[in-house]
Amino acid sequence: MDIDSSYFEEVVSNINKEDIAIMALLHSNGAVDPIYAIKTLNIREQTQMSKSSLNLILNRLKFASLINSINSTSKYSIYLTEFGKAALHIKTNGGMTL
């Protein structure tokens, strides 16, 4: 096992249920590419989370490179990265096979 996979395993092991819920929401809405990113306002409406709680989760996921954001003048949108898709698969299907 190399340092990259060890780091990824550590990141995945620290994902909590709120993180998984947001990542699953992105995945189920097809937000897996910058083109299909979802506005954070839509995420808040679907999850009924407070702005501060959602921002905390999004910042944590973004810092871990599990999600990414698009900032434009008209919207702030989020999508799931390849690392995020892999992490979601691992957490929802069990096992740490890379």
Beta strands, then each sheet from edge to edge (+ up, - down):
strand 1: 38-39
strand 2: 67-71
strand 3: 76-80
sheet 1: 1+ 3- 2+
end
